[in-house]
Amino acid sequence: MKPRRDYDTAKLIDASIAVLRTRGMYVAARMLSEQGIPFATAQRVLRQPSLRRTYGDAVIH
């Protein structure tokens, strides 16, 4: 999978993973949905966060 070029989306995805850990799947998925992230992308990221793309050479934390 290619590295992500959009830093703002990378930060949003990173934040959603943090929300997933503290508030659960529903809240994290809704957060992404409200920001226009396609359902398939949100589902993949939230169900398999270890497989997410990186921004350049580093995961955004």
N, C-alpha and C positions, 0 to 999 in steps of 0.2 A: 504494500500500500504506500502511496506517495506521501511525503510529509505535507502537512497543512501549510498553506501560504497565508491564510487569513488569521491574523493574530487575535482579533476580537472574537471570532468564533471559537478559536482554541481556548481562550479564557472562559467563554460561556460554557463550553463542554466540561472544562475542568471544574468550574463552579457547580455544574449539575451533578457531577460525580460526588462532590463533597455533600451536596444536598441529599443525594441518594443515601449516603451513609448515615446522615443524621435525621432525615425526615421521611425517607422511604421513596419507593418507586413512583407512586402517583404524583407526589409533589415535584420530583425531579423531571418526570416526563411532561408534566403541565408547564413547568418553567421553560423547557426547550420548545414545546409547542407554541407557547405564547411569543417566542422569539423567532418563529418561522422555520424552525428546524424540521425537516421532513420526518414523518413518523418512523420510517425504516431506519433512518440514521439515529434517531433518539433511542429506538429499541436496541440497536446494535451497541451503541455506546454504553447504555445503562446496564445491559445484560452482560456485556463483556468489556468492562473498562480497561482491562489489561491489554486489550487488542487495539486500543484507540490509536489514531494517528498522532504524530508528534508535530511540533512546530519547529521546522528546521531540524536540528539534531537533538533537541531537548524537549521533554514533556513539560508543559506549563503547570506549575504548582503554586 
